[in-house]
Amino acid sequence: MTITPGVDAPTWPEEFAERYRAAGHWRGETFGGMLRDRAAAHPDRVAVVDPAPERRTWTYRQLDERADRLAAGFTARGIGRGDRVVVQLPNVGEFAEVVFALFRIGALPVYALPAHRDTEIAHFCSFTDAVAYVIPDVHAGFDHRDLASRIRRRTPGLRHVFVAGEPGEHTALSDVPCEPAEVPTPPRPHELAFLQLSGGTTGVSKLIPRTHDDYLYSLRGSNEICGVDAGTRFLVVLPAAHNFPMSSPGWLGVLYAGGTAVLCPKPDPATAFPLVESERITMTGLVPPLALVWTDAAGQSEHDLSSLELVLVGGAKYSEQAARRLEPALGCRLMQVFGMAEGLVNYTRLDDDFETVVGTQGRPISPDDEIRIVDDAGYDVPDGEFGHLLTRGPYTIRGYWRAPEHNARTFTADGFYRTGDIVRRLPSGHLVVEGRAKDQINRGGEKIAPEEIENIILAHPGVHDVAVVAVPDAYLGERTLAYVILRDGAATPGPVAVKRFVRERGVAAYKVPDLVEFVDAFPQTGVGKVSKKQLRTTAEQL
Ligand code: OOB
């Protein structure tokens, strides 16, 4: 297994890298260079629009200059190549400035979600030895500066906190830029560009190392499939840090093509529909629960949505019935996307027939995406039969960052990623997602590792044991249910107290269990393990 110079992650063996270069997938581009080229080619086109609270725009030239000046300021503060910087920004223009500045100096953004709290952020900062943390001042009523102060006390290696807005005791991002003096050597295309978060199946999220070469290929491929070009006006509705709105085709895909990314501060129709109208939005990406809300709201809306050409829906299973309703309601095309931050992304195609678009989750971007569908024993199943999806290809990682033991389980010896998804393949190559083998809950596209929540609840003095499972939900697809066995004689918490306990531990709100049920014992498997399968069946009958 080869290691990219200076970073702790497995990468593609040289024979694969050569093949991907020869096929023209990896073209030796970097993100920093990409923005430079676009700024030279069309300096005055608008790259980014941040509509709230007052409309701000960045042309390609402005974004390029701003990234240079910020890169110089970061360099002057001792941030350099390979350093990790946790970026927790909502959908604001500074997001693009910061990450392009980091790309330029070869520092690695670690993409936290706005919902993350003390537990997650402390883990990202300490696990990656982050030197800096970038935050908004207050977002959605939450003061990120206080969070940052707590994190700094726990994490001595964290040298800087940069704030987009009022800095409090930290450093204002607006004070960082300076005149570019010495240009650091730019990173090379095969090197890491950033660390993305995995949905996680274990106690903590794993980090996903993506290179310039591989991610830029996924953008180029996505743009071609989705028809993204310089005229595309993409509304970033989901959190900009998530892989789907970032790269499928996402705001980075749109910047690659010379189009315009408009950052939506909130995903609800009351916020988004006026922006679709005023910004003449042509494309966006939604998770299934939001697609449902938009579909229902469109009928009553007075806003002109006629500029919309394409809506991508993915991140969780989109029911066929809901999918059938989207095109007539929103007056645009639907594309389903089944992707993962680890790499592989599948899309239905613009020339697929309607039944394929509503009934499948698409086919891979690349002819070099290798797909295997195997049974429990690891043997390939015939087309049309369910099995575990394994994949390998030019933009799918060969291992998580600093996680050798987990990698040994999650990747086959010959480099296939075990996605944990159960799929079947149609003769056309389209995949239908049938379920999941991994222990993960998909709450409307937000991924939750039950083990993480179980560990938190187990710390409650009144709790003897706990098992967290998914319950089906008409709106979110799945919700979380914590089955709790109480400790004899201890002061026993009620459901509300259990939820409060989790919240007070400082985790993202979407991880707090929706339901808490008390039981005397758990059903067991033949070998005496807790049978989550049985618990899920019981939960379905609630
Ligand atoms: C996207 O990425 P992640 O990393 O948050 O989650 C990946 C997992 C997949 O392994 C699968 O379990 C689930 O999310 N998933 C879907 C799905 N799209 C993702 N399950 C059923 N149907 C779908 N359409 O969620 C992501 C990354 C890039 C593009 C789109 C989604």
Residues whose N, C-alpha, C, O or C-beta is under 5 A from the ligand:
A	BS01	OOB	L197 G199 N243 F244 S248 V313 G314 G315 A316 K317 Y318 V337 F338 G339 M340 A341 Q361 T419 D421 V433 G445
